[in-house]
Amino acid sequence: MTEIVVITHGNLAAELVKVVSDITERPAAAIPVCLEFHRDQAEYSGNITDVFNRLNPEEQVIVLTDLFGGTPSNITFPFVREGKLEVITGLNLPMLMYLVMNAEEKSFKELCEGAYKAGKDAIIIAGQFMS
């Protein structure tokens, strides 16, 4: 099974994982990491390293972050390893739901591509859609 880690500014990660659990009516197999504002970069990096060190080293890891170029993304990019750990930015609820619901059945590559597609396909301009 692929591990899912959600890293965001503020409490967004915890809230998104909670919402997925509420929607699916089962605990979401995702680890939320909430980065408090106005902390030292070294402290953030230490927190992320601690989380990664607690994961099973045999498992692959997909990290979802909220904003490309933001602290959650920037501190996780050095951990990217092809086929082992991937970071996907621009987190939204459909992306997380896709991963949680498919983490046991799909390959690492399928999960990364599927999460990207689920997130992207969920972005709709209602007025254009309804026309």
N, C-alpha and C positions, 0 to 999 in steps of 0.2 A: 504494500500500500504506500502511496505517496503522502508524505507529510505536508500539511498546509499551514503556513504561518502568515498572519495578517498584521502588518506593521503600519501604523498611521500616526498622524499628529493627534493629540488629545485622546479622547475616549472613543473615537470612531471605530477602531478595530473591535473593541469589546462589544459595542452596540450592534455592529453588523453581524458578528458571530451570534449574538443573542437573538437577533431578528431571524437569522437562518434557522436557528434551533426552534424558535416559535413557529415559523412557517412549516418546517418539515416535521414538527412534533417529535423530535429526537435531538439529543445533544449533537451539535455540529462538531465534527472532527477537525477543528481548526484552532490554532493557538493564537489568541489575540495578544499583540504587544502594543501598548499605548505609550507613546512618547510625550511626556509632559513638555510644555513649552518652556523656553528659556533655560535649558540645561546645557551643560558643557558637552561638546562633541565627543569627547573621550568617554563620558558617562553613557551616552547613547550607544556608542560602539561596544562598550563593555556589556551593556544590557543585551544587545543582539548576540554577541559572542556567547554569553551565558545561555541564551535560549537555544542556539544552534548546538552547543556542547551537550545539552540535555536530550537532544534528539538521537534516535537510533542511527548510528553511522552507516548502517546498511541500507537505510531508506533514502529515497530521493526526496527532494524538498522543493515545493513551489512557494515562493514568497509573493504575496500581493501587497503593494504599497499604494498609497493614495495619490501621489503627485510626482510625476517625473521631475527630477531636479530638486525635490524637497529632501529634507534630512532623512526620512525613512528610506527613500530610494538610494540616496548617496551613500549611506552607511552600509547598505546591503550589497551594492554592486561588486565590491571586492570579493565577496563570497561566491559569486557566480562560477559554476563549474559545468561545462557542457555535459548534458545527460545526467547530472547529479543534483545541481541546485540552480534554479532559474528564478529571476525576479520579473514580475509583470506589474507595470505601473498603471495608474488610472482606475484603480479599484472601483467596482460598483457591485450592487447586490446580486444581479444576475450572474456575474462572473464568479462570485464566491459560492453561490448556490450550485452552479454547474460543477465546480470542483468538489464540493462536499458530497454531492449526489453521485459523482462518478469516480471518486478517488480509488475505489477498490477494483473497478472493472477495467479501466482504460490505462493505456501505457502512459509513461511520463510525457512523451512527445504529444500524444493525443490530448492529454489534459492541458498542456500549455497552449496548444492551438485552439482547443475547444473553449478554454476560459477567455482567451482573446476574442474569439468569435462571439461568444455569448455576451460579453461586455459591450462589444462594438455594435452588435445587432440590436441591443436593447436601447440604443440611443435613437430616439424618434422625435421629430418635430411634429407635434400633433396636428397642426393646421395643414401641413403638407400630406401627412398620412391620410387625413380625412377627406382631402380633395379628390 
